[in-house]
Structure formats: C-alpha cells, structure tokens
Amino acid sequence: MTQFIAVENRQLEESLIAQEEQNSTALFVNFLGTLMIIGFALLLMRAMNRVHTQKLQMQERTQDLSDSDWIQSATETTTRALLDQTGLEDLTQAAVNTISDLLEAEVAAGYLLDANSIGIGGRKDDPTGQASDREDGIHWEFSAGFALQADFDRARVIKPGVGRLGQAALDGTVVHLGHNKSTQLVITSAVVITVAKAETIIPVVFEGQTLAILEFVSSSKPSERQIMLSEKLVGTLGLIFNSFYETRRTEMVLEKSQALTIDLKSHQADLEVAKSEAELANEAKSEFLATVSHEIRTPMNGILGIAQMLRRTEMSEDQMVKLESIITSSKSMTNLLNDILDFSKIEKGMIELDPVDFCPANAFGDLESTFAALAGEKKSRF
C-alpha cells in the first residue's frame, strides 16, 4: 500500500513538472509572438512615418515649385504691364494697379522722385546718412493711387528718413508691417481702409537711388510667396523705372537744348539787327563827313582864291610872308578835307592811292609857316 502511494505521488509530480514545462513553453512562445508583433508594428510605424515624411517633403517641393512658378509668372505679368506705358506717371499707376492685384491689396499709393532731384541721390550708404539726404532737398511726390478715399492728401511730399515711407526710401529695402488685431492703418494723412492688418512698402531702387515708393495696404497678412514677390520686384522695378527716368532726363536735356537754340537764334537776330544798325550809322557818318567836307571846301577855295589874287598885288615883305602863310594854311585845310573824303572812301572800299614826288624841306617849311604865329604867341620857335 505504501509503495502504491509513493508511485502515485511520483507520477503526479512528474505530471506537474511536465505541465509546468508545457506552460513555460507556451509562455515563451507567447512572449516571442508578442515581441514579433511589437517589432513588426514598430517597423510598420517607421515605414509609415517615412512615407509621411516623404509625402510632406514632396508637398513642400511641390509648393516651392508652385510658388516659384507663381512668382516668375507674376514678375513677367508686371514687367509686360509696365513696359506698355509711355510716361513715368502712367508707369507708376500701372505698377500700383498690377501689384495691388498680386498682393491682394485693397488700397495703394505711388510716389515718384521729384524731377529736379533726378541724379542727385535718394539713398545714402552710410548708416547715419539722413542729414546729408535732407540737405540735398530731394523728395517724392504723389503720382498714382488705387481705391484711395476722396480726402486723400495728394499734395503730400515724402522726404528721406521722415516717417515709415521716408525711412524705407532711405534704407532702400522692402518693409512689411503686420497687425494681429483689427486696427486702422493710415497712408499719409487719410484713413485708407476700415480694417487693415498688413502694409507693404516697396522702394524702387536703382544703383543706390530710390526712384519711387509704392505702398500697399490690405485687410489680410501677405502669404510667403507674396512677400517673396515683393522682394524680387525691387530689382525688376528699378530697371524699368530707371529706363523711364533716362527718357525723362533725355527729354529735359532736349528741352534745355531747344531753349538754348531759341535763345541763340534770338541773340543772332539781335546781332543781325545791331549789325544792320551799325552799318546804317557808319554809312550815315560817311555821308555826313562827305557833306561837311564839301561844305567846308567851298569857302576854303574862296579864301585860297582871294589870297592868290592878293599875291599879284604890291605888298611889303612882311605882308607877303603872312599872305604865304594864309595860302599854305588854306592848302593844308584843303588837303585835310581831301583826307576826310579819303577816310569815307576807305570805309566804302573806294580808296585810290596816288603816289607823287615831294620835297621834305618844303613840307617842313610849309609846316613852320603855318604854326610860326602860334609858336610865337607861346614864346616858342621851331
């Protein structure tokens, strides 16, 4: 009996041990299965994350390509619209209208560099350069608007460094102002929109000079691609506006040249009139000299004729000397009148040279007899 009980206990013990081994094996198998499931789940999650990441990257690339294409298309659209214009004012209005549509702006305004300021500055490269800019006297005047209110101050002048527009012009960089709450933005002196949340200021810069200032106000914040477009348009607008300013400069030079030509022609006409008057005056003078010489020669011939008649009469030696002096002086006077007529002939180009022989001693003797009396009164002698 005792042996039978021992056998049964041993069999029960072995059965329990076998059962425990089976349970351990099952637990191990279950554990391995769980590990495999967890590993598979992790691999699946990693794969799904990788696919999701790739999908996001693909979307970002697609968005970048889409933004790039949109910016390129918007730039080309703006360029075509601006190049179709014929003047600076029309150019500014076209820029305001076209870019307002692209930036979805409700209100916009454009300011042009004053014509007298062309070529003298607009932006300084030194960090403190506001004072020198203001001394230049340059400024930007209102030129174009989009959906502006009736009371908008169109006479407003923008000066370098004054206000956000003037500061943007001085810095030459695009300014983006955003508002998180509903507030009113003001362009110059007029409220331009009831609820405004964003403002974009685009300075049109070429080679350091701000040629124009464009301001856009909207009720929503600009998108990233709209901000990128604003930045890109600075260079494009600068080239286009500069070409129109070069045309304006050429027109100004031509206007000055035409004014100088008119002045020159006026001066030439005045010179022609003065020349004609001088010629008439000179001709009148020649006629006057000829008339006077003829008028004086008639009495001188009479004096000379009477003196020669007196020479035939009986006179003392002293009287004869004085008579000869009268005759010599009369002849000298006649020769002088002839010389006056010669001057008139010279001016008219009618002089005729008549070479004759003469005796210097006789010439000096005649000179002495003529002036001897005057020399004696002054107690002088030859």
Stockholm file with secondary structure:
# STOCKHOLM 1.0

chainA/1-382         MTQFIAVENRQLEESLIAQEEQNSTALFVNFLGTLMIIGFALLLMRAMNRVHTQKLQMQERTQDLSDSDWIQSATETTTRALLDQTGLEDLTQAAVNTISDLLEAEVAAGYLLDANSIGIGGRKDDPTGQASDREDGIHWEFSAGFALQADFDRARVIKPGVGRLGQAALDGTVVHLGHNKSTQLVITSAVVITVAKAETIIPVVFEGQTLAILEFVSSSKPSERQIMLSEKLVGTLGLIFNSFYETRRTEMVLEKSQALTIDLKSHQADLEVAKSEAELANEAKSEFLATVSHEIRTPMNGILGIAQMLRRTEMSEDQMVKLESIITSSKSMTNLLNDILDFSKIEKGMIELDPVDFCPANAFGDLESTFAALAGEKKSRF
#=GR chainA/1-382 SS CHHHHHHHHHHHHHHHHHHHHHHHHHHHHHHHHHHHHHHHHHHHHHHHHHHHHHHHHHHHHHHHHHHHHHHHHHHHHHHHHHHTCCSHHHHHHHHHHHHHHHHTCSEEEEEEECGGGTTSCSCCSSTTTHHHHHHHTCCEEEEEEESCCTTCCTTCEECTTSHHHHHHHHHTSCEEEEEEEEECCEETTEECCSSEEEEEEEEEEETTEEEEEEEEEESSCCCHHHHHHHHHHHHHHHHHHHHHHHHHHHHHHHHHHHHHHHHHHHHHHHHHHHHHHHHHHHHHHHHHHHHHHHHHHHHHHHHHHHHHHHHTSCCCHHHHHHHHHHHHHHHHHHHHHHHHHHHHHHHHTCCCCCCCCCCHHHHHHHHHHHHHHHHHHTTCCC
#=GC SS_cons         CHHHHHHHHHHHHHHHHHHHHHHHHHHHHHHHHHHHHHHHHHHHHHHHHHHHHHHHHHHHHHHHHHHHHHHHHHHHHHHHHHHTCCSHHHHHHHHHHHHHHHHTCSEEEEEEECGGGTTSCSCCSSTTTHHHHHHHTCCEEEEEEESCCTTCCTTCEECTTSHHHHHHHHHTSCEEEEEEEEECCEETTEECCSSEEEEEEEEEEETTEEEEEEEEEESSCCCHHHHHHHHHHHHHHHHHHHHHHHHHHHHHHHHHHHHHHHHHHHHHHHHHHHHHHHHHHHHHHHHHHHHHHHHHHHHHHHHHHHHHHHHTSCCCHHHHHHHHHHHHHHHHHHHHHHHHHHHHHHHHTCCCCCCCCCCHHHHHHHHHHHHHHHHHHTTCCC
//
